[in-house]
Amino acid sequence: MSYSINRRPLLGSASDSEFEDDLETEADDPNISIPDEKPFFKQYEPYDKYNLAYIVFYVLGINTLIPWSFFITADDYWMYKFREIHENSSKSINYTHVQNLEKRTDLQASFTSYLSVASAVPNTFFLIINAFINKRISLRIRMVGSQCTILLFFILTTIFVKINTDKWQGTFLIVTLTTVACVNAASAIFGGSLMGIVGRFSSKYITAMSSGQALGGIITAMAEICSLWIGASPVLSGLVYFIIGDVILFLSLIAYIVLEKATFFKHHMIEKLPENVEADFSITGEVTFPHSTTVSYKRIIKRIWHYGISVLLVFFISLSVYPALTVLIESQYKGKGYIWNDIYFVPVVTYLIFSCGDYTGRILSGIFQWPKNKPWQVVILSLIRIAFIPAFLFCNAQPRHHLSVYIHNDIYYILITIAFAISNGYLCNLTLILTPTVVDSQEKEIASAMMGAFLGIGLISGSAFSLFMVKAI
């Protein structure tokens, strides 16, 4: 193959018009070489060495729900702290889980609902705030600062375990709920920022973060079951319980600091330009853009609102009954001397089975996404879950004053819990995976953070509704 030759003198003083004439002449030459329009250098995309990012996202996912999970799952400890106090009240060593369930005071029966509201209100508020401060406060401050705050308040909770609060239960309740509110405010900033981060990665990493959240529930449930198995007192089990939480939170903080130094992480966190934006490269190596890219919150909401409503419905329905109502559901054979029914039924069924089902649902949605590209079907599937609310209302929740029990059999309750948990995990993760697919690359972080705000609205509305659910029975 021959090439045309440019006969112009190398240092000659040819005008631009003469050069253009040469190009026009050579364009008619069938042997002219056409420059390749492909980039000279192929962009290098680093890989996730040792699956570091995948593992860390799992750990960070665990951290998002560890504080809330530990607070709600330490039921035996809280029931001890808010038990009815008499002048001749026995010491903690004689207070057993069976005594815990025999007669709940009003404070004991309502505490989980109070806990849910104290968690959901600041969580929702700061999830919404996070969606709008996303570009105003650096990612490092949001991620590291929020985790340090969570850890400090969790250490404070651990210290209170060994303090005798029998004579000031009301004050202790206020301190506890204030601590929970502060923890969840920081957790919202952390969780919302994390959702924004994983929105920049593939569905594999979104599933890792989401599955880590469910795995955190499994860890806390196992911790409570182990404390019951070894026969530890409520105070000792609470102490061990919260120390485990402190360790996990500290490891999560270290894991993130390591992750943000990884090349793979930095590559995905670089702002990507829209395809129709071209950059000008100067000889000095500087890059300039013809216009700055702006992100429209209104445009993003128009694209993701179906998935936002879906995740809102999922968490509204789930928090309406779990854990405020489900923690009150007892075995049909409770009080007949069987250790399974008297001690292990609530922690295993209410917490462990739910967490395992939730984890399974999130894994399944990571493997296959259905329905895909049909957002209205996702909304309908999320709405169908409302049938779980009356189902749990008619289970054997105690104490009850208004409604009768129609679902007595433990097996039916367990099957309802499994379906409830799997659908929760599947639809939650599905919406998080599909959201980044309907927005532009530079909008993914904000879109995912907005999904956190929708999620938070579901949390607060469901938690508030749970107070009515407890009173309704």
Sequence and secondary structure as in RCSB ss.txt:
>XXXX:A:sequence
MSYSINRRPLLGSASDSEFEDDLETEADDPNISIPDEKPFFKQYEPYDKYNLAYIVFYVLGINTLIPWSFFITAD
DYWMYKFREIHENSSKSINYTHVQNLEKRTDLQASFTSYLSVASAVPNTFFLIINAFINKRISLRIRMVGSQCTI
LLFFILTTIFVKINTDKWQGTFLIVTLTTVACVNAASAIFGGSLMGIVGRFSSKYITAMSSGQALGGIITAMAEI
CSLWIGASPVLSGLVYFIIGDVILFLSLIAYIVLEKATFFKHHMIEKLPENVEADFSITGEVTFPHSTTVSYKRI
IKRIWHYGISVLLVFFISLSVYPALTVLIESQYKGKGYIWNDIYFVPVVTYLIFSCGDYTGRILSGIFQWPKNKP
WQVVILSLIRIAFIPAFLFCNAQPRHHLSVYIHNDIYYILITIAFAISNGYLCNLTLILTPTVVDSQEKEIASAM
MGAFLGIGLISGSAFSLFMVKAI
>XXXX:A:secstr
       S TT    HHHHHHHHHHHHT TT      S SS       GGGHHHHHHHHHHHHHHHHHHHHHH H
HHHHHHTS   TT   GGG  HHHHHH   HHHHHHHHHHHHHHHHHHHHHHHHHHHHTTTS HHHHHHHHHHHH
HHHHHHHHHHHTS  GGGHHHHHHHHHHHHHHHHHHHHHHHHHHHHHHTTS HHHHHHHHHHHHHHHHHHHHHHH
HHHHTT  HHHHHHHHHHHHHHHHHHHHHHHHHHTTSHHHHHHHS    TT   EE TTS EE SS     HHHH
HHHHHHHHHHHHHHHHHHHHHTTTTGGGB  TTTTSS HIIIIIHIIIIIIIIHHHHHHHHHHHHHH  SS S H
HHHHHHHHHGGGHHHHHHTB BSS SSS   B  HHHHHHHHHHHHHHHHHHHHHHHHHGGGGS GGGHHHHHHH
HHHHHHHHHHHHHHHHHHHHHH 
